[in-house]
Amino acid sequence: MVVSLRKVFLSSFVFAFLAYYQFHYNVFNWQVELGVLSRIWSALWGVFFTLCAVGAVNMGRMSVVSESHSIYTAILQYIIMTGLWLLSLCKYHFWMRQCSKVHEIQEKTLHRILTTRAATEWGRKHEFSAIRTRADYIKQQPLTTYSDYKDYIEREMKGEEGVLLPEHPVYMHVTSSTSSGISKALPCSRESMRELFTEVRFMNSTGFNGTILNKIKSCY
């Protein structure tokens, strides 16, 4: 059955009326003799119908990914998109808190990365385990280019583990174009993919307008 999102939007009025009925005629109608449990049950139904009304309004505004949406796939899409929006909203507030202490967070992030990479071949070569500060890192890890990693990356592409990443990369990102005109492969860990996914979803869903960049700049 193909679903019309316009009809879904109109159904919000039905849900709103049902919610109004539960609250007005059952929960807060003291002229009717109802037990405590009955009022609680009516209140729960009222909350449920309210959420359905809000969901129907949002679904009615939703961009349709297919003209053959069924009611089940439309609801599923709405639940997934809402869940991702809530996740990105949490990420936004997390970022804003982090931006108030940029230097401290950068030091902790660097230490976390070096700790997880210390046992890799690249980490042992540059003595990551002995690095304690950013100054130590600059001394132990000179500036590099892709050519410095090329052989290591090719070994990871062949299935060898513990070269650049402590585990086998979950994804090999291939650049579309570079200054040399040759595509380059970049191994991605599970952690980096998870962070990239939530960050990109955050920027798309919140209309990223430079708020965080301005916050970071104010810390310098």
Protein Blocks (a to p, Z undefined) as FASTA:
>chain_A
ZZdfklmmmmmmmmmmmmmmmmmmmmmmmkbccdfklmmmmmmmmmmmmmmmmmmmmmmm
pccfbfkbcfklmmmmmmmmmmmmmmmmmmmmmmmmmmmmmmlmmmmmmmmmmmmmmmpm
klmmnommlpmbfklmmmmmccddfklmmmmmmmmmnopghklmmbdcfbdcddfbdfko
pacdddddfklmmmmmmmmmmmmmnopghlmmmmmmmmZZ
